[in-house]
């Protein structure tokens, strides 16, 4: 950690306090468990912002880099550079008595100081003169965190450099620009330094032609920052923006805890500990907050609140009305609206979750009649597919745009009319810098064109990415047969000029789960990584079927597993989650960090263990042995995603057979 004798409110702590002021007390305290990803290199892989930050520097020639992590040394280096009349500084350090910031790019011209906050977030200006404002002219909620971030820096810079004029800018990815350089992304290599922090090295020099047209656009946000910094007191807390950050600073510097308030952000609070961690003497900030707000003690922490209702938009409204505990929620609070189509509506499913909890009923609910009607239309053999994908800010190839869709891996299982299960195929691009989409789509076409069997996905992710690949083919004017194949499987985007719905339209199992199946063990989550363990515990058939080491044999072929037994039990007799049986994708990350990655919740901005693994293969130097090990883990990971779909299908089919 950076060394300093003082406590400062930094950019990262300001952003944390903006989410919840109480979190400032828990940060940097070893006794409080922090479930967020702490590994700097892993964050860099997931978010890609460090690569964009490195690219941004090349748009400012002759810049000086302040690369020390020590606060005091960074301040001394910055102050020495600022003695020059004109200078550009990367990671410039500015501080006052209670604040410390590192500015991505600071440009000094006489008494004028320009601040540039570089973000990997994209913007498509398309002639918009007010890109950060909504239709009513107010600041857009989606852009407000970024604008408040640069406003905070502007405030601190104004305090630290009182005799200078401060002009704030956001520097963003211009999504509308087409990259004119082949292999630009491959020029950036990510590695760990001696302290474990992510660092970017260039494999080749960045030339002026690489920078044209600019992938990054500079936008003056003086008006937006002025509006934030001079804003009237907020109706909720009675504080203006500057009063609020002063409060954050004083509470952090003086190590005082600001009182908690119950909001929807509490659901995903990172400062929470498991019972095992608490038994080891660690502390849970979330539990302590709930104890203060709700008077909870002991077993109370196992209770569920309105925040636990899946997809429930009325949670904060009920909290304001004093309805917090799930036991106190009534049908009128949920507002049940029946579904016009077969299956549960979202509100009916929410009430089912509440009702099961209130009755302490752990049994699963299933609509067999609804499922039977769906299954009667399916054509064997059934095909279950899952894609692993990524969008990168800096394009791999000439002609690509920032955040172009890249599909780098798929897995494919089949089940025939006799119930025989087979891992029928897969694809993984391992070459660095190769645009894989068309090879990916051709291999998918080859595997799915052997018959007319129904094709299953879990969520609309696959439909969206196939549409993206279709558009890429259309833009390049190539592979009309491949375009037609994609149209047979997909439904066109609602805003697309050309509209279609394929005669072999992929069937969304997530939609089937939401409509016809609910297990209280999932606590409202519909993630396949929650539904699979619940299904295994529900199904004696699956427990028997997978209790022997026959997966990866002639009876049940697999491309990556050999004689694997999926039903394994821990010392307490509980079924071990199959995802916990997989090899580690990153051997140098903790079990807790890997669990966050595997759940693919919002622990990372762009989420997902597979995406991070592919990023590592693409952006870092690896030996052939390391790449083989990571590729093997990736293949097993993706294979389990499609096997999970098969298992859920088998459970439903067995119930109908009975």
N, C-alpha and C positions, 0 to 999 in steps of 0.2 A: 504493500500500500504506500502511496506517497507520504512522505514524512513532513510534518509541520508541527510547530509548537502551539498553533492556534486551531480553533474549530471554526470552519467556514460553512456557510450555506453555498453549495456549488450548484452547477447546472443540473446534475443528476439528482441531487437532493431536492432542488426546487421542483423538478418534474415529479418526483415521488410524493412530495407534499401536495402538489396539485391534484393528485389522485386521492390522497387521504392524509391530512396533516398529522394524524396520530402516528403514521408510519415513521416519521422523522425520529421518534423516540426509540424505535426498534432497530433502526439501521445502524450498522457498524457495532452492534453489541453481540458478542459471541454467544451469550446465553440464549438469545432468541433465534429460533430456527427460521431460516429464510429459504423458501422453496423455489425461488427464482433461479434461473440458470446463472451461475456465478463465473463460469469459465469464459474468459475473454475471447479465446480462440474459437470456441463453439459459437458464441454470439456472432462473431465476425463471419463465420461460415453461414450461419442461418440468415443473417440480415443483409450481408453484402455491402453495408454502408461504408466500411473501411476502404473497399476498392473504389467506390465513388469518390470518397474523400481524397484518395491518392490521385485519381484522374483530375479532380478539381484544381489541384496545385499546379498542374501544367497549363492552366489558363491564366496563371499569374507568373510571368517570367521573373527570374531573379529574386524569388522569395527566400526568406530565411526560416529554417525550421527550429522551433524550440522543442527539443525532443526529450528533455529530462522529465521524469515523473515527480521529482521533488518540488513541492510548492515553492519554497524559498528560492531555490536555484532558478526555477522557471521565471519567477518574478524578476530576479536580477538580470537574467538574459534579455527578457522583454524590455525592461526599462533601459538597458544599454542600447538596444536596437532603436527604441523610440527617440533617442537623442538625434537620430538622423532626420533631416527635413522631409525626405521621401523614403519610404521603406514598406516592404510587404513582409508580413510575419505569419507563418503557419503555427497554429496552436499557441497563439499569444496569450500570456498569463496576465490577468488584471485582478486587482484585489482592493478591497477597502477593509475596514475593521472587522466586518462580519461576513463579507462576500468574497468569493473567489470564482473566476470563470476562466475557461480556456476557449478562445475564439478560434474557430476553424481557420478563417483567413481574416487578417486585419491589414488594411491598406491605409497608410498615412501619407497625406499630401499637404504639407504645411500644417495648418490648424484643423484640417478636415480629416476625420477618421471614418473609414467605411468598414462596417462589420459584415462578414458573409458567413451565414450559417448554412453549411452544406448538408443536404438531405438526399437520401436515396429514393424519396417519394417522388412520383412522377406527376407531371402536369401537362395538359394539352391545351395550350392557350387558344388556338383556333380563333384568333381575333378578339378574344374576351379581354376587355380593358379592366375588368374588376373580377379577377379569377378567384379571389378569396372571400367574396360576398355572395349571400343568397339572393333570392328574387326580391326580397324586401329591402335589400341594401345593407342588412346587418352582416356581421362577420360570420362566415360559415362555421358550423360546429365541427365539421371534419378538419378544417384548417386551424381552428383555434389553438390546439396544443402547440402547433409549430409556431404560430404567431406569438403566443405567450412566451415560448422559449426564447425567441430572438428579442422580445420586449424586455424580458428579464436581463438578458445580456446588455441591451441598450441602457437600461437603468443602472447597472453596475458600472458599465464603461463611462457613463455620464458622471457617476460619483467619483470614479478613479481618475478621470481625465477632465476635470472641471473646466479647463480653459479651451477645450476642443469641441468642435461640432461633430456629433455622432450621426451617421447615416446607416440605418440597418438594411440588410438585404437577405433574402432567401435565395439559395442557389440550388435549383431543382433539376431533375431529369426531364428533358423535353421529349415527351412521349411521341410527338409527331415527327421527329427527325429520323431520317433514314441514315444508318451508318454507312460511310463510304470507305471504311477500312476493313480489309479482310484480316481476321485474327487479332482484333484490337484487345479483346478480353484476355487472350492468351499471353499478352505482354505483362499481365499482373500476376504475381505469384504470392500466395499467402503462406506465412510460416510463423512458428513460435520463436520469440526471442529467448534469451537466457532466463528471463523472469516469467516465462509462460504467456506473455502478452502477444497478441496478434500483430504481425508486422507485414508490410507489403514490399516485395522486391520486384524490380523490373527485369524481365528476361531479355527485353530489347528496349532501346531508347524510344520514347514517345516523340514522334515528329510533328511538325506543323500540319502536315496533311492528315495526320490522325485526329487532329482537333477540329477539322472542318468537314461538314458543318458541326457546330458545337452541340454535343449531347447534353450539356448542362446550360441552363439559362439563368441569368442573374436578374432578380426582380427586386426593385426598391420597395420596401414595405414601411416607409416612414409614416405614411398616413395611417396605416393599420396599427403600428406601434404607438403612435401618438394617441389614437383612440383608446387603446388599452391602458396606457399609462396615465391618462387623464380621465379615466372612466369614473362615473359616480359610484357610490357605495352599492354593493350587491344587496339585493332584497333579502337573501337568505342569512348572511352573516353580518351585514351592515358595514362591510369593509370594502374600500377601493382596492385596486390591484396592488398599488404600492404599499398600502397599509397591510395587505395580506402577506406580501413577501417580507415585510419588516417583522411581522408576527412570526413567520416561519423562521427567520434568521435568529430572532431573540430566543425562541423556544429551543432551537438546535444548539446555539452557542451556550445557552445556560443549562442545557440538558433537562429541559422541562417538557413534560408530556402534555400535548394539547388534547382536550377531551374528545373522545370518539363520538361519531354519529353513525347510525345505521343507514347504509345506502346499498344499492345493488353492487357496488364495488367490493363490498365485504365478502361476497360469495367467492371471489377469486383471490382473496388476500393471500399474499405469499408468506406472510409471517404466521404460519400455523404449523403445529407439530403433531406427530402421531403419538398415540398412547405410549408406544415403546420409547420414543425420544423423550417424552415427559418423564417417564420412569428413570431415564438416564440422567435426569437433572436439568434438561433443557426446558426452555419456556416457549409458550405459544402466545404470540401477540394477539391473535384473533380470539382465542379463548378469554384472555384477560379483558379485551374490549367487550366481548359479549357478557362477561361477568359484570362489568361496570354498567353497561347499557340495559341489560335485561335481568340482572340479579341472578344469573345462572351460577350454579356450583355443581361439582361432582358429575352425576349422571345426566344432568341437564344438557351437557354439551353433545349428547347423542341425539337430542331432539332436532327436528327439522323445522325450518321457517319458510315463509313465503318466498324467500330467495332461492329455495331449492326446487320450486316448481319450474319444470322445463319450459323455456320459451315464454315465460309469463311476464307480460308487459305492465301489469297492474301492481307489481310488487311494491314499488315505492309509494304508490297511492294508498295501498293498504297499510303500509308502515306509518304513513302520516296519520291515518285514522286509528292507529293503535292496534292493528291486527298484524301480529308478527308470527306467533306460533302456528304451525300447520294445523294443530288441533282446533284452532279458533276460526278456521276458514270455512265459509259456507258456500253453497252452490251459487248464491247471488253474488258472492265476491268474485267467483271465477267467471260468471256470465256465460253459461253454457249455450252454445249455438250448434244444433245438430248439423251433420254433414249432408249435403245434397247428394253426394256420391256414396257408394258403398264404403264402409269403414268408419273409424272414429274421426271426428273433427279434432282440431288441435285443442279446443276448449273441453271437449268430452274426454280427451286423453289427460288433460291437466286435472280434471275433476277425478278421473279414475286414480291418478297418482295420489291425490289428496285423500280420497276415500279409503284406498288401500292402507295408507299410513295411519289414518284415524282409527281404523279397525284393527290395526297391527296385524294385517293380513299379508303374509309373505308369499302367498301363492301367485303364480303367474296367471294372466288373463289372455285368452286367445279366442279369436272369432273363427272357428273352424269352417262355418258355412261360407263366410266371406273369402277365406283362403281357398276353399275348394272351388269356388266359382272362378277365382283367378287361375288356379292350377289347371283347370280343365282346358284352358286356351293355350297351354304351353306345349311346345313341340320338342320331342327328344331327338338326339341327345341335348341335354342342357349345357350351356357354356357359361362359366363364371369368370369374369375378367376384372382386373384391377390395374390402374395406371399409377406410376410414380412420375411426378412432373416438377418443373421448376420454371421460374421466370427470372432472368438476370437483367440487371440494370444496364450493364455494358455488353453490347451484343458480341456474339462469337464470330459472326460472319458479315461480310459486306452485303448490303441490301436488307439487313434485319433492322428492326426498330428496338428501342429499349423495352424491356419486359416482354419480348416476344415469347410466345408459348413454346416450351421445350418439353417433349415427352421422351424420357430416357429409358423407361423400363415398364414392362407389363408381365403379369402372370396370368395363366389360363388353366382352369380346371374343367373337366367334363364329368357329367353323370348320365349314364344311359338309362333306358327304360327298365332295366333289371336292377338298377341301383348301384352299378359298378362305378367306382370313383377312380379317376385318373388325372394326374397332373399332366395336361396335354401339351403344354408349351410355355415358352417364356421368351423375353427379349431383354437385353441390357446393353446399352452403349457404354463401352469402357474407354474409348479413344478420347483423348483430350482435344478440345477445340472443334469437334465434329458436330455439325448440326444433324441430329439423329431422326428428326420427325418423319421423313419420308421413308427411310428404311424401317422405322418403327411401324408405320401404317401398312407398308407392304407385307411385313411379316405377320401382322395382325390379320390382314386380308387372307394370306395363305392359310393360316390356321383356322379361320372361321368360315372359309369357303368350301369346306369339305362336305357340308350338309346345310340344311335349313333350320337347325335347332335354335331354340330360344336363347338369347344372350342376356346375361344378368350383370348388373353393376350395383354398387352401393353408394348412392348419392348421384347427383347430376354432374359430378366432376368429369367423368369420362365423356359424357355427351358434349360438355363445353370444350374440352380439349380437342376432341375429334372435329368439332366445328372450326376451331382455330386452325387445325392442320388443313382442313378443307379450304379455308380462306387463303392460306399460304400457297396451296397448290393452284388455286384460281388466280392469285396475284402473279404467279410465275408462269401461268399458262401451260402447265404440264400435267401429265398423268390423268387424263379424263376418266379412265377406268377406275382409278383409285378414288377420284372424286365421287363417282357414282356409288362405289362400295360404301364410302362414308355416309352418303345420303340414305342408303338403305337401313343403316343402324341408328340414325340420329333424328332429332327434331331440330329444325333451324332456330336460331335466336329470334326472339320476338321482334327485334328491330331490323332484322336482315331484309334486304330488298327482295331476295329470293326466298320464298317460304316452301318448306317441305316437311313431311313426316314419313319416315321410312317404313316400308312394309315389314321390316324385321326390327322395328324399334326396340332398343334395349330396355329391359324391364328393371326398374329401380327397386332393389330389395329394401332400401331405407324407407321408401314410401310404403312398402308392404308392412314393415315393422311398425311404423307410425300408425297405420290403419288397423292392423289385425293382431298385434302382439305387444304385451307389456309385462315386464318383470320388475317388481319392486326393488330387486337387487341392483338394478341399474340406476336407481334414484333419479329417474327421469331422463337420463342420458340416452341418446340413440346412437352413440358412437359404436361401431362394430367391435371396438376393443372393450366395451362394457357389455354389449349384448351377447358376445360369444361366451364369456365366463358364466353369465346368467343362464344361457341356453344349456351349457354343459351340466350345470347343477340341476336344471329342470328335467333333464332327459336321461332316464335309465337306459334307453336304447343307445344313446351316444356313449354313455359311460361304459357300456358293454362292448360296443363296436370298436372303440379306440383304446380298449384296456390292454390289448396285446400289441406287441412290436411288429405290426404288419404293414404300417404305412412306410412306403419305400420298398415294397416287395412286388413280386409278380401279381399278387392279389390286388394291390393298390399302388400302382407305379407312381414314383416321384422322381423329379429331376435333380433334387437337392438333398433329400433325406434318405437315409438307409436304415431300414428296420426300426423306425421310430415309434415309440409308445406315447400317445398324446395325453392319455389319462394317467396322470401321476398325482400322488397325494402327499401333503406335507405331514409333519409329525402330529398335527391335530386332526388328521383325516380329511382335510379340505382339499378340493381339487386345485392343483397348481395352474394358474393362468398360463395357457399355452404361449402367450407372448413373453412370459418370463422364462420360458425354456429356450428361447432363441440365443444364439451367440451374440456377444456384445458387438455393436457396430463401432464403438469407440472404446478401446480398452483403457484409455487414460481418463475416462469420465466416471463419476460415482454412480452407484445404483440409483440414487435419488434423481440425478440429472437425466439418466437414461430413461427412467420412468416418466419424467416430464416430456421427454421427446417422443416416447412411444405412444403416449395418450393423444398426441397431436391436438391438444387444446390450445390455449392462447399463451402458453409459456414462452413461445418465441414469436416474433412478429410474423415470420413467414412459415413457421412451424415445421416439425417433422424430422424424424431420424433419417429417413431415406433421402430427403432433400439435402440434409447436411452431409450425408455420406457421399452423395454424388458430387456435391460442392468440393468435398475434400479430394476426391479423385480428379476433379477438373482443375482445381486452383492451387494444389500443393504438390511438392515433390514427394513421390513415394517409390519405394523399391517395388520390383515385380512381385515379391512375396507379400508385401503389405497390400498391394492392390488386389492380389488374388484373394487374400483373407477378407478384405472389405467387400469385394464383389460376391464372395460366397455368402457372407452375412446378409448382403442386400437381397440376393436371390431367395434366401430362406425367408427373410422378412416379408417379401412381396408374395411368395408362395403361400404363406400362412394367411395373408389377407383373403386370397381366393378360397383357400380351404375353409376359412371361417364362414364364408358365404355358403359353401357346400354343407357344412355342419348345421347351420340354421335351417337350410332347406330340408336336410335329412330329418331333423326334429319335427318340422311341420308335416312332412310326408308320412312319418311314422304315426303321428297322432291321427291323421286322416285315415290311415290304414286300419288303425284300431277301432 
